[in-house]
Amino acid sequence: MIQLDPALFRPEAIEPETKALNARIIAALQAAPDKWTLDPAVVRAARAAGKGPFPLAPRDPRAEQLVIEGPHGPIPLHVIEPGEGPVPGVFLHFHGGGWTLGAATQQEQILTPLVDATGFAVVSVDYRLAPEHRYPQGPDDCEAAALWLARECGERFGTRCLAIGGESAGAHLAVVTLLRLRDRHGMTPFAGANLIAGCYDLGLTPSAAAYGETPLVLTTRDVRLFANSFLGVESNRHDPDISPLYADLKGLPPALFSVGSLDALLDDSLFMASRWLAAGNVADIDVTPGGAHVFQYFDSPATTRSLSLIAKFLTSLESAA
């Protein structure tokens, strides 16, 4: 059962460190060029150079690159293993960036702490990005990566305990992938889903539509334009393969939803967690007072707490797998 304290959503619940972080994020983004006036390739290059809104962590020296085949060509995978000894599980990860930005090699600030805390290996997918590769190419790559991992995990990693998840667009892609494996392949290989600040209704939930333009990472305009980049302007945004909030969610694994109370996509997590439960699945939701969109990318006490809870969730899956 999900039980949320109304106090989590009140201004007085926001810690001073979170307020200070939010002020720094807003000031930095107000001073930055409008990303929508730039070619996506330019914005991607800036992010890769550490000039985007998110801090760029050093590359984990344990990371290696694999390439698998997919329906649209090769799919790079960014793999981090904990080191010597048995691997208790594997976390299949999809990065955020509005289906348009980001890369699997830019996620160490989240992935390395999870590898160290859980002993899990991580496989992060460099799925094809819009607008050059619009829907369904990105989801197709994610589906292919999930099928590869389900097939190869025993031999490659020595475990059958699998988790799936991601942040923002990556959380959306994780849910779409779970649904595709269930409906297209009759498979439910994942023991749990770690879903951070996902976008589950590309027609916009109330919090996204009403958020406005304060640049606390993500604005209403951003959500609309990222969705247009991913889909094109003409699309059925109630299609469950596009907006999984409208899907039949029966038979999906336990999920942890993490979101900040000041995230434009707050309602996406609140609504999806409720629908997850209503479908007979196990779900929990962690709401961080004052948390920005994917605040877990920034060093703060709130991030430490959130990642600790996520690590605990992933570790719990080993006994259930």
N, C-alpha and C positions, 0 to 999 in steps of 0.2 A: 504494500500500500504506500502511495506517495502522500506524505504529510509535509506541507510547507507552512512555515511560520510567516504570517503577514509582516512581521518586523523585518524580515530579510529585504523587503522592498522599500523600506522607509529611508529617507536621507540620513538619519542619525545612525543607521547601521553601517554606513560606509567608513572604513578605517582611514585614518589620516594618510597612510602610505598609498592607499588606493586613490584617494583624492589627488594627491600630488602627482602620481603617475598619470592619471587622466589629464591633468592640466598640461603636463609635458607632451603627451600624445597630441592633444588638440593644438597646442602652440606649434609643434613641429609640422603637422599636416596643414595648418593654415598658412605656413610659410613656404610649403612645397608647391611645385607646379601642379596644375590640374592634370591628373593622369589621363583624363578623358580627352585631352587635347593632344596627346602623344600616341605614337604607334605602340601597340602592345609589346613589340620587340624591344623598344627603348625602355619601357617600364620594367620588363623582365631583366634586362641587362643591368639596370640600376639596382634592382633587388639583389641580383647575384653579386654585385659589388658592395653590398651592405648599405646602400643609399636609400632603401625603401623605408616604410614605416616600422618594420620589424627588425630588431637587432639580429645580426647574422652571427651565429655561433661558429666556433672553429669546427672544421670537419673532424669527425670521430676517426681516429687512426685505424680503428677496427673495420671501418666500412669498406665494402667492395661492391663492384658493379657487375650485375648479371644482365643478360639480354635474353628475352624469350620471344617467341613468335606470337603475333596476334592477328586478328582479322584484317587489320589495316597496315600491317607491317611490324617491324621489331618494336618491342616494348622494353625500355631500360628499367631495371630494378635496382634500388639502393638498399643493400643488405648490411645490417649491423648485428653481429653475433657477440655474445657476452665474453667469450674466451673459452678456456678449457673447461671440461666437464660437461655433463648432460644438459641439454636445453629443455626446460620444462614446457615451453610453448612458443608459438610464433604469432606475432601481431602483424597482420596485413594492414598497411597504412596508406591512406590517400590524403595528399596535402590539400590545403585550401588555396584560395586565390581567385575565387569567383569563376572557376572553370577556365580562366583566361591567363592567370599569372601564377608564379610560384614554381617550385621544382622539388623533387624528392631529395635532392642534395642540400636543401636549405632548411632542414627540419631538426637539426641536432639539438637545439635548445629544448625541444620536447622529447625527442626520441632517445637521446643518450641517457637522460635521467631515468626513463622507463626501463631501458635495457639494464642499467645498473641496479635498479631497485627490485626488478622482478626476475632477472636471469633469462627473460624471454629474448629470442631473436626478433628483429624487426625487418620486414620487407616493405619498403616504401616504393610506390609505383609512379613512374613518370608517364602518366597517361597523356594522350594528345589534348592540346589546348585549343580553345576557341579564341578568336573567330576563324582562324585558319582551318580548324578541324571541329566543326560544330557537331552538336548532338546528331547521331548517337555515338560518335567515334570515341569520345572520352569514356562514357559508360561501357562501351564495348571492350576497351582496353582493360578496364577494371574487372569486368567479368572474366576476361581471359586470364588475368593474373590470379584471380581467385581459383579458377579451375586448375591452373598450373600448380598452385600451392596445395590445394586439396589432393592433387595427384602425387606430388613429389615430396610432401612434408616429411613422411616417414623416412625415406631414403636420404633426403638432403639434410634434414634437421634432427632426425631421430625422435620425433614426437608427433602425436596426432591431435594435440591440444592447440586449437587455432582460435584467435580472436581477430576481429576486424574493426576498423574505425577510421576516424580522421577528424579534421577541423573544418568547419564552415562548408564550402563546397565539397570537401573531402568526406564529411559526415553524410551529406546528401548522397554521394556516390557509394558510400558503404551500405546505406539502406537499399538503394537501387540494386546493388550487387546481391545482397541477401535475397531480395525478391526475385531477381532473375535466376539465381541458382535454385531456389525453391520451385519456381513456376516453369522454367525452361528445361531444367536438368533433374528435377526431383531430388535435390541435394540440400542438406542442412549441415554442412561440415563445421560451422563456426560455433564455438561454445559461448561466445559473448560478443557484444558490440560496445565499443568505447566511442561515444558520439559527442563531440565538442562543438557547441554553437552552430548546429547544422541549419541549412536552409531547406525546408521540406515542402514549401508551397511557393513555387516560382511565380504565382500570381500575387504574392505578398500577403502575409498575415497582418493583422491590425497593427502590431508593434512595428513592423517594418514599414508599412504604409504611412504611419503617423509619426515616425521617428523624427523626420526633418533632416537638416543639413549640418548639424554640429559634427565636425569630423573626428569623432571618437572611434577611429579606425573605419567604421562602415556607416554610410548614410542611406537614406531612402533612395536617393538618386543612384548611388552605387549598386544597390540591390537590383533596381530596375535595369540598369545598363549592363550589369554582369549577366543577368538573365537573358537580355537581348543578344549579348555576345555569344552566349552558349547556344541559344535556340534559334536566333533570328526573330524578327518581329512577329511573324505569323506562326503561331503554334498553339496547340491545345494544352494549356497549362493546368488543366485538371486531369490529364493523362497520368495514371499512377507511375508510369516509367519516367515521367518528367517531374511530377510533384508527388512523392511517395506518401505524403500526408493523406492522400485520397485512396491509398491502396488497401487491399485486404491484408492485414498484418498478422494473421494467424500463423502460429508455428515458428515464430522468429525467436532467436535466443535472448537470454537476459541482456539488458542494456543499461548502461550508465550514461545519462545525459548531463552534461556540464555546461553551464551558461552563466554569464554575468547579468545582473539585474538592469544594467544600463546598455545592454546589447540590443541593437535594432532587431535582432532575430530572437529575442526572448520568447515571444509567443510560439515560434516554431518548435522550440524545445518543450515548452509547457504543453502545447497541443499534442505533439508527437508522443511524448511520454504518457499522456493520458490515453491516447489511442492504442499505444503499445499494451498498456494494462487492460484496456477494454477488449482487446483481442485475446486475452488469456495468457499473455506473456508476463515475464518478470521485468520490472523497470524500477529504476531509482533516478532521482534528479538532484543535482547539486547546484544550487543557485548561490553565486558569490555576490554579496552586496556591493553595488557600484562597479562591478566588473565590466570592462569594455569588451568589445568583440574580440574573441580569441586572446584574452589577456594573458593566457598561459605562455605566450611568446615573450613576455616581458618579465624580467627578474623582479620579483616582489614577494612579500609574505603570502599573498593570496595565491600566487602561482605555486609556491612550495606546497601549500595546503592542497590545492587542486590536484597537482601531479601525484602527491602522496595518496590521495583517495583513489585516483585512477590506477596507480600501481597496486593498491590493495584489491581493487576490483579484478584486475588481470590475474593476480596471484590466486584469487579465489576460484578461478576457472579451471585450474589444474586438477583439482579434486572432482570437479563436475564433468570433466571431459571424458 
